[in-house]
């Protein structure tokens, strides 16, 4: 019994160390799919799901890829259930204060952030996940692994997303 308890404690320590090292992933995904208090709840749910999946983690694979895959799945599930919670959503302008420095008011940057947030909010969950991974400068292979799609599908979807963003910016009067 002592060896089982010791093994579990060692696993818990290893998990905690990896989660701490890669905690930025949890917060980035939570921030992509939720705002305000919902973001904190989503981050907690992601951490809980990671812990539940930990016994199935294959150490021969990249931890960050495994973590992104689980975190994005939890985020997508959260977003799908968001319709029921939509009446409690934080307006986009209020959410911008989370990323903008209150001491610096730059109308061009603020407009750009508003444009980007509007574009991201309108994306389907898979495209939202793909854009997050792209902005995190993940490689095509890792994006494909995380999302469970082919490399060519990643490349095609990214090309379409960039085109849609250009069109969205042009329609909003930004070039």
N, C-alpha and C positions, 0 to 999 in steps of 0.2 A: 504494500500500500504506500509506503514511504517513497518508493521509486516512481510510482505513478504521480503522486503529489509533486515530487521534485521535477519530473518531466513536464507536468502542466505548468509549474511556476517558471521553468526555463522557457517554455513556449510562450507564455504570457510576457516574459521579459523581452524575448526576441521580437514578438509582435509589437510591443510598446515602443521599442527602440526604432523599428522600421516605420511605424506610424508617425512617430515624432520626427524622424528624418524627412518623411515625405508628406507632412501634414498640410503643406501648401496645396497639394492636389485636392484634398478634402475641401478646403476653403474656396479654391477656384471653382470647383464643380458646384459646390453649394451656392456660390455667388452667381453662377451662370444660370441656375434654375430657380432661384428664390431670392427674395429681398426681406429685409428687416428680421423680425423674430422667426419667420419661416426659414430664413437662411440658417439660423442657429439650430433650429429643429432638424433641418435637412443634414447639416454637418454631423449632428449626433446620430442620426439614422444611418448615414454613410459609415461612420465609425463602428456602429453596432453590426451592420451587415458585413463589414470587413472582418470583424472578430468572429462572426458566425462562420464565415467562409475560410478563415485562417487554417483550420485543419486540412483543407483540400489544396492549400497553396503548394505549388511545385517549385521548390527552391532552385531548380535548374532554369527557371524562366525569370524574366525581369520582374521585380517586385512592383515597380512603378507602372508597368503595363497592366499587370494583374489588378493593381489598385485602381487605375483609371477605368478599367472595364467594369469593375463592381460599382465604383462611385458614379459613373455615368449611367449605368442601369438604374441605380437608386434615384438619381436625378431625373431621368426620363420617366420613371414610375411616378415620382412626385409631381412632375409637370402634368402628367395625364390626369392626376387626381386634383389638380389645381382648380379646375373649372368649378368645383364645389366650394372652393375657398376664395374664388375670385373677388367677391364683394369685400374682402378684407385686404386686398392688394394695396401696396404702397404705390402712389403715383410715380411715374418715371422721373419727373423732376425732383421729387424728394429722394429717390434712390441715387440720383447723381451726386448728392452730397456725400454718399459713402465713398466715392472715388475721387471727388474733387477736393482740392485743398481750399478750405474756407478763406484763407488769407490771400489767395491769389485768384482774381477773377479775370479769366481770359475768354472773352466771348467766342473766339474762333474755336478754342479747345472745347468749350462747353457745348457749342453747336455740333462739333465733331463727335463728342461723347453721346450727345442726345441722338444724333443720327445713327451711330453704331448700336446704342442700346435699343433703339426702335427697330433696327434691322434684325438684331439678334432675337428680340422678343417675338418677331413675326416668323422665325424659322421653325421648321419641324424639329422635333427632338433629336433625330439623328444628325441633321445638319448643324444644329446647335452644338452637339458633342464634337462633330468634325471641326467646326470653326474654333472651338476651345483648344483642341489638340494642335491645330495649325498655328494658332496664336502662341501656343506654348513651344512652338518650333520642334514638334515631334516629327520624326521621319515618317515617310509614307508607309513603310513596313510596320512600324509600331502603331500608326493610326489604324491600319488594316487589322492588326491583331486585336487591338482594343475594341474596335467596333464590330469585328467578326465579318468583315467584307473584304473583297479582293483589293490588291494594290491598284489595279486599273480602275476599280470603282472609286477608290479614294481620289485618284488623280482626276477622274471625270467630275466627281461631285465638287472637288475644290475649284476646278475651272468654272463650273456653273455658279458656285457661290461667289467667286470673285466677279463674274459677269453681273450677277444679281446685285451685288454691292455697288458696282459702278453705276448700274441703272438706277438703283435706289438713290445714290448720291446725286446723280444728274437730275432726277425728278424732284429732289429737295433743293436744287439750286446750288449744290456743292460740286466742285470738280477736283 
